[in-house]
């Protein structure tokens, strides 16, 4: 699906004295690691200056030493570092020490914004203070997140033909800000402009036609790129990292050259990489392109600017075919699953649509229009429209004809029932082989780090799934005293989750254990149906007795209910998938985590189905080789919500009796740090 990345080695193989190596030479920084992170090291002095104690952790030092060796030797590393290890310093110190000495860059990729902000505003500045030198860190955003001044000027000149009056006001507002303190990025705007407006003024590949370097220096994207070139460390999110990885083979991408990458929160990589290397087509994908050229509702658009009425008419005709296609897709989805929101497309659909041909025909006519224009700005805009048309045509044909046999295809309904959004999806069934080729076989050193990667006592499952089978592995453990900080309760007498009595007994136990801890509880579910059933049985009673119940998907946004939970005494949060991971509530606010069911994924999602089918067809056991390890990893994430600092104390309650009664229960038991286990019978 993706062209390979070019080799990023900076060594000249024809130099007589050049060592025989596949990548650049990095020094061994183990001694520097000890000077910074060792007992009484420089980092302790930095924390002392802030009035804080910095405790040297053997696990952190072990992880840093392993990374230093891999950077020096050109090896890859997969490391599970338990909560409290301080893994960000463990990877920042060795990678930056090596990069600073060789004047090369390090890329750190994370899944969450909170970790990016921690790295940028806390960890890197402390390390800079520790080393006594400036470390330049840049948070990298995608190209389309930046304003293009030339496109803004062009849009303002064409404003009457592009937008209605309300949208033209936005062009004036952006123009008034661009020479001020605004950095030109979408994220730094307090109020973002409408999508149609931003799409017409943001930086896009191939639209840069600056006639003079003097003007180019004032471009927000150019400034951002200059900062990237000068940076020692680039901080990105996983989505951008893998999107950039996918584009590099064709000479695209945004990131400068780099040879060392750290991917933190690595338990999210398989899903994010699959999305970046796959396909997602919505009706809006086409409508945005159509409206940029010609919007018949208000007779605005690029083709109105250049008075190309005939082509504008043909563009308008494409809209009716797009509407018809997505209506057919919605009807097909309804016929497959009734009210279901997702259905797999197992073979090419018998759908006849002229859209790809019309897109190609319009593209040729746009090319002819380009040749007759004197304005370089307008030619660049029309060339961008042609490239987008080609991408839409190729993407649609790839989906309809299922051109990539290594992918799984499905149609999905998103949004509200009254206004459903139909999405055509494709994703590689396995990302491991792709990542092996695109990432691990081509980079000098890649470090994958997370608090939850091990299954069955080793990292083999993770390394295989992510294409890192040749990587070294390390399990650094956790410095927390789990034996004294937490205990696990598995109540007896609860039926298995597939029995009708389970919901009633689970509700009784949740009610009992929430009251026992006087709130401060996360109740984690694997299905919205069970969550609603439990809420019907116990919420009114809890509320009446002074407990604040916060429910995911019902009470405000995820962030809002989490903050409310932290602020409110005797709180109970009822959460689904996203509260099993990436949520940090240290201290007294969270003292009870209740896991209703072992988190086995229901094999009704097309991607999960395809992965399991592929394992079975290769002679494997889909349950043991995929379902069980994935459930264990998610279970570890859920349990890990409880103990986030040395001061935390609390209880994990597991209501699923399979952890005690089934042969695979021991996989989940071994995933929990050593601590006391109880049945909770003494409270009855």
DOZAMAR-649216 format. One record per residue (C-alpha): residue number from 1; residue in three letters; x, y, z. Coordinates in Angstrom, 2 decimals, decimal comma. Layout:
<sites>
k:r:px:py:pz
NUM:ALA:X:Y:Z
...
</sites>
This chain:
<sites>
k:r:px:py:pz
1:UNK:0,00:0,00:0,00
2:UNK:2,87:2,33:0,80
3:UNK:6,13:3,17:-0,92
4:UNK:9,24:2,42:1,15
5:UNK:11,07:5,08:3,12
6:UNK:14,42:6,11:1,83
7:UNK:17,50:5,18:3,86
8:UNK:18,24:7,96:6,32
9:UNK:21,88:7,07:6,93
10:UNK:24,20:10,05:6,94
11:UNK:27,41:8,04:6,67
12:UNK:29,42:7,97:3,45
13:UNK:30,15:4,28:2,69
14:UNK:32,99:5,32:0,38
15:UNK:34,94:7,17:3,08
16:UNK:38,07:5,11:3,79
17:UNK:37,77:5,34:7,56
18:UNK:33,98:4,95:7,77
19:UNK:32,92:2,08:10,05
20:UNK:30,88:-0,69:8,50
21:UNK:27,42:0,19:9,76
22:UNK:23,92:0,50:8,40
23:UNK:23,24:3,77:10,17
24:UNK:24,91:6,76:11,78
25:UNK:27,38:6,38:14,63
26:UNK:26,01:7,32:18,05
27:UNK:28,24:7,40:21,16
28:UNK:27,77:5,17:24,19
29:UNK:26,12:7,47:26,74
30:UNK:25,82:4,99:29,62
31:UNK:28,19:7,01:31,79
32:UNK:26,22:10,18:31,13
33:UNK:23,01:8,35:32,03
34:UNK:24,45:7,51:35,47
35:UNK:25,61:11,07:35,98
36:UNK:22,12:12,37:35,34
37:UNK:19,81:9,69:36,76
38:UNK:22,04:7,85:39,22
39:UNK:21,92:8,25:42,98
40:UNK:22,91:11,82:43,87
41:UNK:23,01:12,66:40,16
42:UNK:22,33:15,94:38,43
43:UNK:18,58:15,36:38,18
44:UNK:18,28:15,19:41,96
45:UNK:19,87:18,65:42,14
46:UNK:17,30:20,05:39,71
47:UNK:14,41:18,69:41,77
48:UNK:16,03:19,93:44,98
49:UNK:16,12:23,40:43,46
50:UNK:12,34:23,12:42,98
51:UNK:11,93:22,06:46,61
52:UNK:11,09:18,50:45,59
53:UNK:12,73:15,18:46,31
54:UNK:13,97:13,11:43,40
55:UNK:14,25:9,45:44,29
56:UNK:16,63:7,38:42,23
57:UNK:14,77:4,35:40,86
58:UNK:16,67:1,21:39,82
59:UNK:14,02:0,40:37,19
60:UNK:14,45:3,81:35,57
61:UNK:18,22:3,44:35,46
62:UNK:17,95:-0,07:34,03
63:UNK:15,65:1,17:31,26
64:UNK:17,91:4,15:30,47
65:UNK:20,98:1,91:30,29
66:UNK:19,23:-0,48:27,91
67:UNK:18,19:2,40:25,64
68:UNK:21,69:3,88:25,69
69:UNK:23,10:0,54:24,53
70:UNK:20,53:0,21:21,74
71:UNK:21,13:3,75:20,46
72:UNK:24,89:3,12:20,46
73:UNK:24,67:-0,30:18,79
74:UNK:21,84:0,47:16,35
75:UNK:19,36:-1,96:17,90
76:UNK:15,65:-1,72:18,64
77:UNK:14,07:-2,11:22,08
78:UNK:10,61:-2,97:23,36
79:UNK:10,31:-2,09:27,03
80:UNK:7,48:-2,46:29,54
81:UNK:8,03:0,02:32,34
82:UNK:5,47:-0,11:35,14
83:UNK:3,75:2,95:36,55
84:UNK:6,13:5,07:38,60
85:UNK:9,31:4,13:36,74
86:UNK:9,59:7,60:35,24
87:UNK:9,97:6,27:31,73
88:UNK:10,00:9,69:30,05
89:UNK:13,34:10,58:31,69
90:UNK:14,52:7,02:31,08
91:UNK:14,25:7,50:27,32
92:UNK:14,90:11,25:27,08
93:UNK:18,26:11,16:28,85
94:UNK:20,10:8,52:26,74
95:UNK:18,58:9,52:23,39
96:UNK:19,16:13,25:23,85
97:UNK:22,68:12,82:25,22
98:UNK:23,58:10,86:22,08
99:UNK:21,74:13,23:19,74
100:UNK:23,23:16,39:21,26
101:UNK:26,74:15,04:20,86
102:UNK:26,19:14,11:17,20
103:UNK:23,89:17,06:16,35
104:UNK:21,13:14,72:15,24
105:UNK:17,45:14,63:16,06
106:UNK:15,28:12,45:18,25
107:UNK:11,56:11,98:17,55
108:UNK:9,28:11,13:20,46
109:UNK:5,76:10,04:19,57
110:UNK:2,90:9,75:22,08
111:UNK:-0,78:8,88:21,94
112:UNK:-2,15:11,47:24,38
113:UNK:-1,91:15,26:24,35
114:UNK:-1,28:15,27:28,11
115:UNK:1,97:13,34:27,71
116:UNK:3,10:15,63:24,88
117:UNK:2,53:18,63:27,14
118:UNK:4,37:16,95:30,01
119:UNK:7,39:16,31:27,79
120:UNK:7,39:19,79:26,29
121:UNK:6,70:21,89:29,38
122:UNK:8,15:19,85:32,23
123:UNK:10,52:17,01:31,36
124:UNK:12,62:18,58:28,59
125:UNK:13,07:21,91:30,46
126:UNK:14,23:20,00:33,55
127:UNK:16,68:17,99:31,50
128:UNK:17,90:21,19:29,86
129:UNK:18,50:22,72:33,29
130:UNK:20,18:19,53:34,42
131:UNK:22,65:19,51:31,52
132:UNK:23,25:23,25:31,70
133:UNK:22,44:23,78:28,02
134:UNK:19,43:24,63:25,95
135:UNK:17,54:21,70:24,50
136:UNK:15,31:22,79:21,66
137:UNK:12,04:20,87:21,67
138:UNK:9,29:21,41:19,10
139:UNK:5,73:20,10:19,14
140:UNK:5,08:19,20:15,50
141:UNK:1,68:19,68:13,92
142:UNK:0,53:18,55:10,50
143:UNK:0,85:20,80:7,46
144:UNK:-2,88:21,54:7,23
145:UNK:-2,84:22,89:10,79
146:UNK:-1,00:26,02:9,59
147:UNK:-2,31:29,07:7,79
148:UNK:-0,91:29,80:4,33
149:UNK:-0,62:33,58:3,92
150:UNK:-0,66:33,35:0,14
151:UNK:-3,82:31,24:0,14
152:UNK:-5,40:33,65:2,63
153:UNK:-4,55:36,63:0,40
154:UNK:-5,94:34,80:-2,62
155:UNK:-9,11:33,84:-0,74
156:UNK:-9,63:37,46:0,31
157:UNK:-9,21:38,67:-3,26
158:UNK:-11,71:36,07:-4,45
159:UNK:-13,87:36,32:-1,32
160:UNK:-17,01:37,39:-3,15
161:UNK:-16,77:34,39:-5,46
162:UNK:-15,62:31,89:-2,81
163:UNK:-17,71:32,52:0,29
164:UNK:-20,86:34,16:1,56
165:UNK:-20,57:37,27:3,76
166:UNK:-20,29:35,49:7,11
167:UNK:-17,37:33,37:5,94
168:UNK:-15,67:36,38:4,34
169:UNK:-15,65:38,00:7,79
170:UNK:-13,50:35,09:8,96
171:UNK:-10,95:35,84:6,26
172:UNK:-10,66:39,39:7,58
173:UNK:-10,29:38,14:11,16
174:UNK:-7,49:35,74:10,22
175:UNK:-5,73:38,45:8,22
176:UNK:-5,88:40,82:11,20
177:UNK:-4,24:38,22:13,46
178:UNK:-1,53:36,88:11,18
179:UNK:0,89:39,77:11,77
180:UNK:0,36:39,68:15,52
181:UNK:1,39:37,16:18,16
182:UNK:-0,61:34,32:16,62
183:UNK:1,68:31,56:15,36
184:UNK:-0,61:30,77:12,45
185:UNK:-1,73:27,36:13,74
186:UNK:-5,32:26,20:14,00
187:UNK:-4,86:24,80:17,54
188:UNK:-3,82:28,15:18,97
189:UNK:-7,04:29,88:17,90
190:UNK:-9,54:30,33:20,72
191:UNK:-12,37:29,96:18,20
192:UNK:-11,64:27,95:15,04
193:UNK:-13,09:29,14:11,70
194:UNK:-15,63:27,01:9,82
195:UNK:-14,07:23,96:8,10
196:UNK:-14,83:25,35:4,62
197:UNK:-12,89:28,51:5,40
198:UNK:-9,88:26,80:6,95
199:UNK:-9,69:24,29:4,09
200:UNK:-9,31:27,22:1,67
201:UNK:-6,53:28,99:3,60
202:UNK:-4,47:26,24:5,23
203:UNK:-1,09:25,04:3,96
204:UNK:-1,40:22,24:1,43
205:UNK:1,15:20,25:-0,54
206:UNK:1,97:21,94:-3,84
207:UNK:0,22:25,28:-3,28
208:UNK:3,32:27,18:-2,19
209:UNK:4,22:29,62:-5,00
210:UNK:6,13:32,33:-3,15
211:UNK:7,94:34,58:-5,63
212:UNK:10,44:35,84:-3,11
213:UNK:12,33:34,38:-0,15
214:UNK:11,48:37,52:1,81
215:UNK:7,79:36,62:1,76
216:UNK:8,53:32,97:2,42
217:UNK:10,14:33,80:5,77
218:UNK:6,81:35,10:7,05
219:UNK:4,98:31,85:6,25
220:UNK:3,79:30,07:9,45
221:UNK:4,61:26,65:8,00
222:UNK:8,07:27,79:6,92
223:UNK:8,71:29,13:10,42
224:UNK:7,52:25,84:11,90
225:UNK:9,80:23,89:9,57
226:UNK:12,75:26,11:10,46
227:UNK:12,08:25,40:14,14
228:UNK:11,96:21,68:13,35
229:UNK:15,31:21,84:11,57
230:UNK:16,89:23,58:14,55
231:UNK:15,27:21,31:17,14
232:UNK:17,03:18,60:19,10
233:UNK:13,81:16,72:19,83
234:UNK:10,57:16,61:17,86
235:UNK:7,42:15,68:19,76
236:UNK:4,54:14,29:17,68
237:UNK:1,43:12,20:18,16
238:UNK:1,13:8,63:16,88
239:UNK:-1,34:9,58:14,14
240:UNK:1,05:12,08:12,63
241:UNK:4,09:9,83:13,09
242:UNK:2,54:7,00:11,07
243:UNK:0,96:9,33:8,51
244:UNK:4,39:10,86:7,94
245:UNK:5,89:7,38:7,77
246:UNK:3,38:6,42:5,08
247:UNK:4,18:9,47:2,93
248:UNK:7,97:9,38:3,12
249:UNK:8,42:6,79:0,41
250:UNK:6,91:9,15:-2,14
251:UNK:9,12:12,03:-1,06
252:UNK:6,38:13,64:1,02
253:UNK:5,99:14,00:4,75
254:UNK:6,66:16,85:7,09
255:UNK:9,27:15,64:9,56
256:UNK:12,97:16,26:8,90
257:UNK:15,36:13,33:8,71
258:UNK:15,82:11,40:11,97
259:UNK:17,43:8,12:12,96
260:UNK:16,20:7,54:16,52
261:UNK:12,52:7,33:17,44
262:UNK:10,81:6,67:20,76
263:UNK:7,17:5,60:20,64
264:UNK:5,67:5,97:24,10
265:UNK:2,21:4,62:24,95
266:UNK:3,12:1,86:22,52
267:UNK:0,08:-0,26:23,42
268:UNK:-1,89:2,04:21,04
269:UNK:0,40:1,59:18,05
270:UNK:-1,34:-1,28:16,25
271:UNK:-4,67:0,51:16,03
272:UNK:-3,25:3,94:15,15
273:UNK:-0,84:2,55:12,55
274:UNK:-3,67:0,54:10,99
275:UNK:-5,73:3,71:10,59
276:UNK:-2,83:5,68:9,11
277:UNK:-1,93:2,92:6,67
278:UNK:-5,53:2,26:5,73
279:UNK:-8,40:4,10:4,06
280:UNK:-11,31:6,20:5,32
281:UNK:-13,77:7,79:2,88
282:UNK:-16,81:9,84:3,87
283:UNK:-19,39:11,76:1,93
284:UNK:-17,82:14,92:3,30
285:UNK:-14,55:13,93:1,59
286:UNK:-16,26:14,50:-1,75
287:UNK:-18,46:17,43:-0,73
288:UNK:-15,47:19,41:0,55
289:UNK:-13,74:18,97:-2,82
290:UNK:-16,89:19,86:-4,76
291:UNK:-17,61:22,98:-2,71
292:UNK:-14,04:24,21:-3,05
293:UNK:-14,53:24,24:-6,84
294:UNK:-18,18:25,18:-7,12
295:UNK:-21,05:25,34:-4,65
296:UNK:-24,33:25,56:-6,60
297:UNK:-26,19:26,69:-3,46
298:UNK:-24,43:30,06:-3,49
299:UNK:-22,60:29,92:-6,84
300:UNK:-19,23:30,31:-5,11
301:UNK:-15,92:28,53:-5,64
302:UNK:-12,70:28,53:-7,65
303:UNK:-14,49:27,82:-10,92
304:UNK:-16,75:30,82:-10,30
305:UNK:-13,64:32,96:-9,89
306:UNK:-12,26:31,99:-13,29
307:UNK:-15,70:31,96:-14,94
308:UNK:-15,51:28,29:-15,97
309:UNK:-19,24:27,68:-16,09
310:UNK:-19,25:24,45:-18,06
311:UNK:-16,75:22,72:-15,76
312:UNK:-18,61:24,09:-12,75
313:UNK:-21,78:22,45:-14,07
314:UNK:-19,99:19,08:-14,38
315:UNK:-18,62:19,39:-10,86
316:UNK:-22,14:20,06:-9,61
317:UNK:-23,37:16,90:-11,32
318:UNK:-20,86:14,81:-9,35
319:UNK:-22,64:15,82:-6,13
320:UNK:-25,85:14,00:-7,09
321:UNK:-23,89:10,82:-7,85
322:UNK:-22,06:11,09:-4,52
323:UNK:-25,38:11,44:-2,67
324:UNK:-26,75:8,43:-4,52
325:UNK:-23,66:6,31:-3,78
326:UNK:-23,74:6,94:-0,05
327:UNK:-27,48:6,32:0,05
328:UNK:-26,78:2,93:-1,55
329:UNK:-24,05:2,27:1,01
330:UNK:-26,43:3,14:3,84
331:UNK:-29,13:0,87:2,42
332:UNK:-26,61:-1,98:2,00
333:UNK:-25,54:-1,56:5,62
334:UNK:-29,14:-1,63:6,80
335:UNK:-29,83:-4,80:4,82
336:UNK:-26,82:-6,54:6,36
337:UNK:-27,41:-5,79:9,99
338:UNK:-30,73:-4,14:10,58
339:UNK:-29,86:-1,47:13,14
340:UNK:-26,18:-2,47:13,31
341:UNK:-23,59:0,27:12,84
342:UNK:-20,82:-1,78:11,22
343:UNK:-20,74:-4,47:8,57
344:UNK:-17,87:-6,14:6,80
345:UNK:-17,66:-6,10:3,02
346:UNK:-16,27:-9,53:2,21
347:UNK:-16,18:-9,18:-1,57
348:UNK:-16,29:-6,32:-4,08
349:UNK:-19,69:-4,67:-4,03
350:UNK:-21,88:-4,84:-7,10
351:UNK:-22,12:-1,05:-7,26
352:UNK:-22,00:0,84:-10,52
353:UNK:-21,03:4,49:-10,09
354:UNK:-19,65:6,95:-12,61
355:UNK:-17,87:8,98:-9,91
356:UNK:-14,26:7,85:-10,59
357:UNK:-14,67:8,48:-14,32
358:UNK:-16,30:11,87:-13,74
359:UNK:-13,52:12,87:-11,35
360:UNK:-10,89:11,97:-13,93
361:UNK:-12,73:13,82:-16,69
362:UNK:-13,10:16,96:-14,59
363:UNK:-9,42:16,70:-13,65
364:UNK:-8,42:16,79:-17,31
365:UNK:-10,57:19,87:-17,92
366:UNK:-9,07:21,56:-14,86
367:UNK:-5,62:20,84:-16,28
368:UNK:-6,65:22,66:-19,48
369:UNK:-7,89:25,59:-17,43
370:UNK:-4,58:25,79:-15,59
371:UNK:-2,68:26,24:-18,84
372:UNK:-4,75:29,32:-19,73
373:UNK:-4,20:31,11:-16,40
374:UNK:-1,58:33,77:-15,80
375:UNK:-1,91:33,66:-11,99
376:UNK:0,47:31,20:-10,35
377:UNK:-1,69:31,28:-7,23
378:UNK:-4,78:30,12:-9,09
379:UNK:-2,82:27,49:-11,02
380:UNK:-1,57:26,08:-7,70
381:UNK:-5,14:25,95:-6,32
382:UNK:-6,41:24,12:-9,39
383:UNK:-3,48:21,69:-9,29
384:UNK:-4,35:20,93:-5,66
385:UNK:-7,96:20,26:-6,72
386:UNK:-6,69:17,84:-9,40
387:UNK:-4,58:15,90:-6,89
388:UNK:-7,49:15,65:-4,49
389:UNK:-9,73:14,38:-7,29
390:UNK:-7,17:11,68:-8,12
391:UNK:-6,94:10,67:-4,45
392:UNK:-10,73:10,44:-4,17
393:UNK:-11,05:8,39:-7,36
394:UNK:-8,25:6,00:-6,39
395:UNK:-9,54:5,63:-2,84
396:UNK:-13,08:4,89:-3,98
397:UNK:-11,92:2,33:-6,54
398:UNK:-9,64:0,71:-3,95
399:UNK:-12,64:0,24:-1,67
400:UNK:-15,19:-0,82:-4,27
401:UNK:-12,84:-3,24:-6,05
402:UNK:-10,97:-4,31:-2,89
403:UNK:-7,67:-3,80:-4,65
404:UNK:-5,49:-4,68:-1,66
405:UNK:-6,01:-8,30:-0,64
406:UNK:-4,13:-7,79:2,65
407:UNK:-6,81:-5,41:3,87
408:UNK:-10,21:-5,84:5,45
409:UNK:-13,07:-3,65:4,20
410:UNK:-16,16:-2,47:6,02
411:UNK:-18,92:0,14:6,04
412:UNK:-19,72:2,00:9,23
413:UNK:-22,47:4,30:10,41
414:UNK:-21,33:7,14:12,70
415:UNK:-23,06:10,06:14,39
416:UNK:-26,63:10,47:15,53
417:UNK:-29,42:8,30:14,23
418:UNK:-31,24:11,32:12,78
419:UNK:-28,12:12,38:10,83
420:UNK:-26,02:9,28:10,22
421:UNK:-22,61:9,56:8,59
422:UNK:-21,59:6,64:6,38
423:UNK:-17,88:5,79:6,31
424:UNK:-16,11:3,45:3,89
425:UNK:-13,13:1,87:5,65
426:UNK:-10,16:-0,30:4,77
427:UNK:-7,29:-1,32:7,03
428:UNK:-4,37:-3,75:6,83
429:UNK:-5,20:-6,97:8,69
430:UNK:-1,66:-7,07:10,01
431:UNK:0,44:-3,95:10,57
432:UNK:3,46:-5,95:11,76
433:UNK:4,91:-6,74:8,30
434:UNK:4,36:-3,14:7,18
435:UNK:6,04:-1,69:10,25
436:UNK:8,92:-4,11:9,94
437:UNK:9,59:-2,87:6,42
438:UNK:8,77:0,81:6,88
439:UNK:10,12:1,38:10,36
440:UNK:12,28:-1,26:12,02
441:UNK:14,26:-2,33:8,94
442:UNK:15,07:1,28:8,06
443:UNK:15,63:3,14:11,32
444:UNK:18,85:3,10:13,34
445:UNK:17,05:2,70:16,68
446:UNK:13,37:2,50:17,59
447:UNK:12,22:2,27:21,22
448:UNK:8,68:1,13:22,06
449:UNK:7,65:1,88:25,64
450:UNK:4,50:1,37:27,67
451:UNK:3,34:0,29:31,10
452:UNK:1,37:-2,59:29,55
453:UNK:2,98:-4,67:26,84
454:UNK:3,79:-8,05:28,41
455:UNK:1,52:-11,09:28,09
456:UNK:2,32:-14,38:29,81
457:UNK:5,48:-12,97:31,33
458:UNK:7,19:-11,82:28,12
459:UNK:6,94:-9,31:25,26
460:UNK:6,84:-11,80:22,41
461:UNK:3,20:-11,16:21,56
462:UNK:3,73:-7,41:21,30
463:UNK:6,91:-7,72:19,26
464:UNK:5,23:-10,05:16,77
465:UNK:2,10:-7,92:16,35
466:UNK:4,16:-4,75:15,74
467:UNK:6,84:-6,21:13,47
468:UNK:9,57:-5,80:16,09
469:UNK:10,50:-9,47:16,35
470:UNK:14,23:-8,67:16,12
471:UNK:14,06:-6,08:18,89
472:UNK:15,50:-6,58:22,32
473:UNK:13,05:-6,64:25,20
474:UNK:13,05:-5,42:28,77
475:UNK:10,50:-5,61:31,59
476:UNK:11,54:-2,94:34,05
477:UNK:8,85:-3,56:36,67
478:UNK:7,45:-0,89:38,99
479:UNK:8,94:0,81:42,05
480:UNK:5,57:0,84:43,82
481:UNK:4,88:-1,42:46,80
482:UNK:1,73:-3,01:45,43
483:UNK:1,66:-5,60:48,21
484:UNK:0,93:-2,83:50,71
485:UNK:-0,79:-0,31:48,43
486:UNK:-3,55:-2,41:46,87
487:UNK:-5,59:-5,57:47,23
488:UNK:-7,81:-7,53:44,89
489:UNK:-11,29:-8,78:45,75
490:UNK:-13,01:-11,48:43,70
491:UNK:-16,47:-12,02:45,24
492:UNK:-17,76:-15,60:45,25
493:UNK:-21,13:-16,81:44,06
494:UNK:-21,41:-14,53:41,02
495:UNK:-22,70:-16,29:37,88
496:UNK:-20,76:-16,10:34,64
497:UNK:-21,43:-13,02:32,46
498:UNK:-23,41:-14,99:29,87
499:UNK:-26,04:-15,97:32,44
500:UNK:-29,16:-13,86:32,92
501:UNK:-28,57:-13,51:36,65
502:UNK:-25,21:-11,81:36,16
503:UNK:-26,48:-8,24:35,80
504:UNK:-28,51:-8,42:39,00
505:UNK:-25,69:-9,88:41,09
506:UNK:-23,11:-7,54:39,53
507:UNK:-25,30:-4,55:40,44
508:UNK:-25,52:-5,79:44,04
509:UNK:-21,74:-6,15:44,31
510:UNK:-21,09:-2,75:42,69
511:UNK:-23,50:-1,13:45,11
512:UNK:-21,82:-2,86:48,06
513:UNK:-18,24:-2,04:47,11
514:UNK:-18,99:1,56:46,13
515:UNK:-20,48:2,11:49,58
516:UNK:-17,62:0,26:51,20
517:UNK:-15,09:2,71:49,74
518:UNK:-17,49:5,64:50,14
519:UNK:-17,23:6,42:46,46
520:UNK:-13,97:7,29:44,79
521:UNK:-14,77:4,46:42,38
522:UNK:-14,34:3,69:38,70
523:UNK:-16,80:1,06:37,49
524:UNK:-15,45:-0,23:34,18
525:UNK:-17,74:-1,92:31,66
526:UNK:-17,18:-3,66:28,33
527:UNK:-20,69:-3,01:26,97
528:UNK:-23,09:-0,11:27,14
529:UNK:-26,02:-2,52:27,56
530:UNK:-24,70:-3,92:30,84
531:UNK:-23,82:-0,44:32,07
532:UNK:-27,36:0,79:31,44
533:UNK:-28,81:-2,31:33,11
534:UNK:-26,70:-1,79:36,24
535:UNK:-27,50:1,93:36,36
536:UNK:-31,24:1,19:36,31
537:UNK:-30,81:-1,01:39,36
538:UNK:-28,58:1,11:41,60
539:UNK:-28,20:4,73:40,44
540:UNK:-31,27:6,18:42,16
541:UNK:-30,31:4,54:45,44
542:UNK:-26,73:5,84:45,27
543:UNK:-27,86:9,34:44,32
544:UNK:-30,39:9,41:47,14
545:UNK:-27,66:8,53:49,61
546:UNK:-25,37:11,37:48,51
547:UNK:-23,19:9,70:45,87
548:UNK:-22,45:11,61:42,65
549:UNK:-22,81:9,32:39,63
550:UNK:-21,02:10,26:36,41
551:UNK:-21,84:8,26:33,29
552:UNK:-19,76:8,17:30,12
553:UNK:-21,73:9,13:27,03
554:UNK:-24,51:10,72:29,05
555:UNK:-23,07:13,36:31,36
556:UNK:-20,99:15,87:29,37
557:UNK:-17,70:14,99:27,68
558:UNK:-15,15:12,44:28,84
559:UNK:-12,82:15,20:30,06
560:UNK:-15,61:17,05:31,87
561:UNK:-16,90:14,04:33,79
562:UNK:-13,34:13,06:34,75
563:UNK:-12,65:16,53:36,16
564:UNK:-16,01:16,49:37,97
565:UNK:-15,14:13,08:39,42
566:UNK:-11,85:14,43:40,79
567:UNK:-13,51:17,47:42,37
568:UNK:-16,52:15,77:43,94
569:UNK:-16,57:13,74:47,15
570:UNK:-18,23:10,31:47,09
571:UNK:-18,05:10,15:43,28
572:UNK:-18,72:7,09:41,14
573:UNK:-17,76:7,06:37,47
574:UNK:-19,37:4,51:35,18
575:UNK:-17,08:4,17:32,16
576:UNK:-16,60:2,24:28,96
577:UNK:-13,60:1,59:26,73
578:UNK:-11,74:4,91:26,96
579:UNK:-11,69:4,89:30,78
580:UNK:-9,80:1,60:30,87
581:UNK:-6,65:3,40:29,70
582:UNK:-4,98:6,80:29,50
583:UNK:-6,72:8,16:32,61
584:UNK:-4,59:9,40:35,49
585:UNK:-6,27:10,08:38,85
586:UNK:-3,58:9,96:41,56
587:UNK:-4,41:10,44:45,22
588:UNK:-7,48:9,90:47,33
589:UNK:-9,96:10,73:44,56
590:UNK:-9,68:7,19:43,11
591:UNK:-9,49:4,37:45,66
592:UNK:-11,66:1,67:44,11
593:UNK:-11,60:0,17:40,60
594:UNK:-14,41:-2,27:39,83
595:UNK:-14,00:-4,43:36,73
596:UNK:-17,34:-5,89:35,74
597:UNK:-16,14:-8,36:33,06
598:UNK:-12,84:-9,57:31,67
599:UNK:-12,43:-7,33:28,60
600:UNK:-12,63:-9,83:25,77
601:UNK:-13,43:-8,00:22,55
602:UNK:-16,65:-9,17:20,93
603:UNK:-15,56:-10,45:17,49
604:UNK:-18,20:-8,44:15,67
605:UNK:-15,90:-5,70:14,38
606:UNK:-14,66:-6,52:10,86
607:UNK:-11,02:-5,88:11,72
608:UNK:-11,11:-8,21:14,72
609:UNK:-12,94:-10,84:12,66
610:UNK:-10,34:-10,64:9,90
611:UNK:-7,42:-10,92:12,30
612:UNK:-8,91:-13,97:13,98
613:UNK:-9,76:-15,61:10,64
614:UNK:-6,22:-15,05:9,40
615:UNK:-4,76:-16,68:12,51
616:UNK:-7,10:-19,67:12,18
617:UNK:-6,40:-20,12:8,48
618:UNK:-2,68:-20,21:9,25
619:UNK:-3,23:-23,07:11,71
620:UNK:-3,20:-20,98:14,88
621:UNK:-5,70:-20,67:17,71
622:UNK:-7,52:-17,35:17,37
623:UNK:-8,57:-17,32:21,02
624:UNK:-5,16:-18,12:22,52
625:UNK:-3,14:-16,24:19,93
626:UNK:-5,22:-13,05:19,75
627:UNK:-8,38:-12,69:21,84
628:UNK:-6,79:-13,73:25,12
629:UNK:-3,59:-11,64:24,85
630:UNK:-5,58:-8,56:23,78
631:UNK:-7,95:-8,99:26,73
632:UNK:-5,02:-9,38:29,15
633:UNK:-3,42:-6,16:27,92
634:UNK:-6,65:-4,21:28,31
635:UNK:-7,22:-5,78:31,73
636:UNK:-3,76:-4,61:32,82
637:UNK:-4,66:-1,12:31,68
638:UNK:-7,85:-1,15:33,74
639:UNK:-6,13:-2,44:36,88
640:UNK:-3,39:0,13:36,34
641:UNK:-5,82:3,03:36,86
642:UNK:-5,67:2,48:40,63
643:UNK:-2,08:2,97:41,79
644:UNK:-0,54:6,05:40,19
645:UNK:1,82:7,21:42,96
646:UNK:3,57:5,91:46,09
647:UNK:0,85:7,42:48,27
648:UNK:-2,10:5,78:46,52
649:UNK:-4,06:3,07:48,31
650:UNK:-7,08:1,14:47,13
651:UNK:-8,94:-1,94:46,01
652:UNK:-9,53:-3,65:42,68
653:UNK:-12,81:-5,58:42,60
654:UNK:-13,24:-8,17:39,84
655:UNK:-16,80:-9,39:39,33
656:UNK:-16,09:-11,91:36,58
657:UNK:-15,74:-15,41:38,11
658:UNK:-13,87:-16,68:35,05
659:UNK:-10,66:-15,23:36,48
660:UNK:-10,96:-17,89:39,20
661:UNK:-12,78:-20,72:37,45
662:UNK:-11,41:-20,92:33,88
663:UNK:-8,03:-22,22:32,72
664:UNK:-7,19:-18,87:31,14
665:UNK:-7,89:-17,03:34,40
666:UNK:-4,25:-17,47:35,39
667:UNK:-3,23:-15,21:32,48
668:UNK:-5,16:-12,38:34,10
669:UNK:-3,99:-13,24:37,60
670:UNK:-0,36:-13,10:36,50
671:UNK:-0,97:-9,68:34,93
672:UNK:-1,66:-8,14:38,35
673:UNK:1,29:-7,10:40,56
674:UNK:1,75:-9,26:43,65
675:UNK:-0,69:-8,14:46,31
676:UNK:-3,29:-9,67:48,69
677:UNK:-6,34:-11,39:47,17
678:UNK:-9,64:-11,74:49,02
679:UNK:-13,18:-12,92:48,42
680:UNK:-14,79:-10,08:50,35
681:UNK:-16,93:-12,56:52,27
682:UNK:-16,14:-10,89:55,59
683:UNK:-18,45:-8,01:54,64
684:UNK:-21,50:-10,22:54,12
</sites>
